[in-house]
């Protein structure tokens, strides 16, 4: 997903996958989201990867 633009012709599953990817990458690129998870006791990186946990930090406005 380059420049946070979605393909308007993509089917729902593809769009959802792109959105999940975006927020998951955002979580891994910022300390804010990871710090929040740690404060909630979520520190296992395997769980974060498996469930594709993400972070919405208003970057995609």
C-alpha positions as CSV (number, residue, x, y, z in Angstrom):
1,X,0.0,0.0,0.0
2,X,2.0,2.9,-1.2
3,X,1.4,6.4,0.0
4,X,-1.6,5.1,2.0
5,X,-3.9,4.9,-1.1
6,X,-6.2,2.0,-1.5
7,X,-7.1,0.4,-4.8
8,X,-10.8,1.3,-5.3
9,X,-11.2,-1.7,-7.6
10,X,-10.0,-4.2,-5.1
11,X,-12.4,-6.6,-3.5
12,X,-13.3,-6.4,0.2
13,X,-10.8,-9.0,1.3
14,X,-7.9,-7.3,-0.4
15,X,-8.9,-3.9,1.0
16,X,-9.2,-5.3,4.5
17,X,-5.8,-7.0,4.2
18,X,-4.2,-3.7,3.1
19,X,-5.7,-1.8,6.0
20,X,-4.6,-4.5,8.5
21,X,-1.1,-4.4,7.0
22,X,-1.0,-0.6,7.3
23,X,-1.9,-0.5,11.0
24,X,0.3,-3.5,11.8
25,X,3.3,-1.8,10.1
26,X,2.5,1.4,12.0
27,X,2.6,-0.4,15.3
28,X,6.0,-1.9,14.5
29,X,7.4,1.5,13.3
30,X,6.4,3.5,16.3
31,X,7.2,3.1,19.9
32,X,3.9,4.6,21.0
33,X,1.9,1.5,20.2
34,X,4.4,-1.0,21.5
35,X,4.7,1.0,24.7
36,X,1.0,0.9,25.1
37,X,0.9,-2.9,24.6
38,X,3.7,-3.4,27.1
39,X,1.8,-1.3,29.7
40,X,-1.2,-3.7,29.2
41,X,1.1,-6.7,29.7
42,X,1.2,-7.7,26.0
43,X,4.9,-8.4,25.3
44,X,4.9,-11.6,23.3
45,X,6.0,-10.6,19.7
46,X,4.7,-13.9,18.4
47,X,1.2,-13.0,19.5
48,X,1.5,-9.5,18.0
49,X,2.5,-11.0,14.7
50,X,0.0,-13.9,14.6
51,X,-3.0,-11.6,15.4
52,X,-1.6,-8.7,13.3
53,X,-2.1,-6.2,16.1
54,X,-1.9,-2.7,14.9
55,X,-1.9,0.9,16.0
56,X,-4.0,3.8,14.7
57,X,-2.0,7.0,15.4
58,X,-3.8,9.4,13.0
59,X,-1.1,8.9,10.4
60,X,-3.6,7.8,7.8
61,X,-5.8,10.9,7.7
